[in-house]
Amino acid sequence: MMKPWYEQSFGKDYMIVYRHRDWNNASREVHNMAKALHIPDGSSVLDIGCGMGRHALALAEAGYIVTGVDLSNTLLDEARANDPEGAIAWAHGDMRELPFPDSTFDATVNMFTSFGYFPEDVDNVRVLEQVRRVLKPNGSFLIDFLNPSYVARNLVPESRRKDEESGLQIKEIRSIVDGWVQKEITVSDGGMKREYVERVRLFPLEWFQLHLQQVGLRLERVLGHYDGRPYDEVDSPRMIMVGKAV
């Protein structure tokens, strides 16, 4: 049986495809998001879907006690390499079954659309249930998701670029298919070609409002940009949801 896309795509080529993501930008994003969470220095924060560790490390620099969890051992190895001082507790795990006891963290963050991967709705809701489970009473959560209506109007169908460090050619074809935004990625060099697919469900805000409430998470505000601007359904590129465990 073929593995789901999220078990195939987050490997060594992922680190090449997304090498252009800026660590300084991650630091600015995290500092703004930390302000939105209203949690004091020294709070324990779980970064769910931490990847290579950009946001987790920025959270640690901002004064928090940080744990990062991800399903990809390849990305976790890179995260550990980016953390030579061992500032972060890195953990391997599935966001549908987080490997932590109940009421462990003061806050959780889920950054850069690390949500909506699963074809069955029950699995996506399960992630929200796990967020609620590992949060302390009145703990804070932040889910940084794409804005579906903005994506539908601004999707770039195709892009090509060369990764200067490796010399590899990267082609990305984007489309919206049956309520999913899909990216088909080709990494190539001469005769070599590797292909990946990334898919994210285009959940509207109403979906989150319904299911957050059902699992015991109170949505308090929605931001539309990393600079803290409020959410606008038409113009906002992001849908950054902030709230508390009930």
Phi, psi and omega in degrees: 000134180290137178293149174296158188303324185287349173265346180261324193277332188270064179235209185295322178294328177302320181293333176281314182301322184251023178298332185289347179296130192272127178291327177293321176298319179301320180296316179296317180301314183294318180298320178291320181290325178297323176298320181295329181285336180057047177246142184286160173306145180087357177292150177273127185233134175255123174265107184269120187079053189286341179057229183280358171096010183303308185285324179299316180293323177294324176296319178297319178296332180280356174106017181255157174268112196245138169240136177244134179232139179206155179278338185269114176294329178297314180290325177296322176299319178294320178299316179297322178294329178279358183232063185297336180273357178066040181288336186248144169270107182268137183222142175269132179181162178267132182295346176278350180209073186296135186276052182221151177294165175300148171055047182269324194243148173285333182204154171233147173231146177225098193259152168058050174058049173265050184208158176081025183280338197261138182291331180269127181304324183299328180288321177292320175295325179300325177298316178297321178299321180291323175303311180297321184295317186276349178281143170291160175307131182068015176292158185259147174230153174222127176239116182260104186238161175288157175267109187303319182291325176293317178301316182299326182272339189239012182297129175269113188299324183208143173216152179223144176202166177248130173281113188296324184291317183262341185080003182283145174270135182238121176244134179233124177247125186243143179204165173247121186228116174051044177083009176242144165266128188237136176237121176260118186249130174240125176249123188216159176201100183065240182278346181276136176212127176237139186236142180221158174231133173244136182222134179227132177293136180272071180288128174282169180302325182298327178297314179294318180303317181293309190279329174301314179297319182297326184268357178095029175243127183262115178282121184257325178200160180232125177259155183249358185202157181293343179276002176096001177298144180293158182288133172232125188299331183274312193258344186281130176285335183241165174227089188259107187260129184233137179190199187227154170285130181284000000 
